[in-house]
Amino acid sequence: MGAAAVGSAAAFAVAYALLVRTGAGQRLEDGILGEAYGRLADPLRGGVAQWSALLSGLHWLTAPVILVAGLALVAVVGLAQRQVRRTVVALAMVLAAAGASFLLKGELLSRPPLDPGSVWGGGDNSFPSGHVTLAVVLVLGLLVVAPARLRPVVAGVGALWSGAVAMTVVAQGWHRPSDVIGSTLLAFTAFCVAMAVLSPARRSGVSASLLAAAWAWLPVFLLTAVPLELLALSPSADGPGLVGVEVAGWLAAGVSAVPLVAALVLVSLLGSGDPPGVLRQGQGEVPPGADRPVAAWAEMPRVP
């Protein structure tokens, strides 16, 4: 999980370098941004513009409101399970991702004007998106503290929620596709660090560790390939590119769901956090291994 966190952070840097710090990346995303504003001005708009309008009217749903409500929900679910350590780690994960998102966007990263023909210029940096970071990392926090039987429901509902937020910020012209990719990778980086803290140092079986490593790297590979695919379809001097706001909106929704699917598997593979004992009908908690047969003679003292 530590290696996956490093890989996810590296993929974050790759997305920023390719889509924000190159002329081709800025030309592609400024074209999507312009088309998004054109769709909003069309009274007969459809597709992602129509779907995203459902959330665009919730102006009170600001980042602080989402953060406070999400932290409260994670705390209530975690403490209800009596999982104090996991709750503390999940809350720290959410706060770390949210703080890093706002610090990177506002202070550390920039968007230089590299596309001379763009009407948007360099403009203020919007990478990564704070709203998408919160939407994804809060679902990841709930997956960490939720009971095992409810995790598929949390992942499914959370994927719909984060996908709707990601689609909205792109289709409404609030953010570019790179902002969604970076936000998702930032949230997954924080999740990998949290799971590295919570996971046991050793596993009894090699297969579980190998599966966990494969699932941990899956979002990194997929989300690193997205910027390369977008640049391959970017507009050229001969004509427009193949990626418009319709494709970008659905792509943003899908991108935000990738880490949630991987996280659902990882939390199960790396330990659910359930109490280690086994509760049997009519009995108290039995320590693990107490029901295994033990040879009585092996426990007897040796007589010289």
Stockholm file with secondary structure:
# STOCKHOLM 1.0

chainA/1-304         MGAAAVGSAAAFAVAYALLVRTGAGQRLEDGILGEAYGRLADPLRGGVAQWSALLSGLHWLTAPVILVAGLALVAVVGLAQRQVRRTVVALAMVLAAAGASFLLKGELLSRPPLDPGSVWGGGDNSFPSGHVTLAVVLVLGLLVVAPARLRPVVAGVGALWSGAVAMTVVAQGWHRPSDVIGSTLLAFTAFCVAMAVLSPARRSGVSASLLAAAWAWLPVFLLTAVPLELLALSPSADGPGLVGVEVAGWLAAGVSAVPLVAALVLVSLLGSGDPPGVLRQGQGEVPPGADRPVAAWAEMPRVP
#=GR chainA/1-304 SS CHHHHHHHHHHHHHHHHHHTSSHHHHHHHHHHHHHHHHHHHCTTCCTHHHHHHHHHTCTTCCHHHHHHHHHHHHHHHHHHTTCHHHHHHHHHHHHHHHHHHHHIIIIICCCCCCCTTCSSCSCSCCCSCHHHHHHHHHHHHHHHHSCGGGHHHHHHHHHHHHHHHHHHHHHTTSSCHHHHHHHHHHHHHHHHHHHHHHSCSCCSCHHHHHHHHHHHHHHHHHHHHHHHHHHHTSCBTTBCCSCCHHHHHHHHHHHHHHHHHHHHHHHHHTCCCCCSSEECTTSCEECTTTTSCCCHHHHSCCCC
#=GC SS_cons         CHHHHHHHHHHHHHHHHHHTSSHHHHHHHHHHHHHHHHHHHCTTCCTHHHHHHHHHTCTTCCHHHHHHHHHHHHHHHHHHTTCHHHHHHHHHHHHHHHHHHHHIIIIICCCCCCCTTCSSCSCSCCCSCHHHHHHHHHHHHHHHHSCGGGHHHHHHHHHHHHHHHHHHHHHTTSSCHHHHHHHHHHHHHHHHHHHHHHSCSCCSCHHHHHHHHHHHHHHHHHHHHHHHHHHHTSCBTTBCCSCCHHHHHHHHHHHHHHHHHHHHHHHHHTCCCCCSSEECTTSCEECTTTTSCCCHHHHSCCCC
//
